[in-house]
Amino acid sequence: MFNLLGKILLIVGIIIIIFGYFGPVKSGDPIIGTLFIVVGIIIAALAFVFGRNLPPRV
């Protein structure tokens, strides 16, 4: 489903989302945590844009 770039972007995006939730949000700084979560969602969305396998052209 994903090529190597897509897999890397997806993993990095999920890690940033998890860090944003369990790091700043849990410690009482929701604005920075929300920014981390939004950036993680954007990176994960880029995985679907840049990382999908394109069918071979004939």
Secondary structure, 3 states (H helix, E strand, C coil): CECHHHHHHHHHHHHHHHHHHHHHHHHCCHHHHHHHHHHHHHHHHHHHHHCECCCCCC
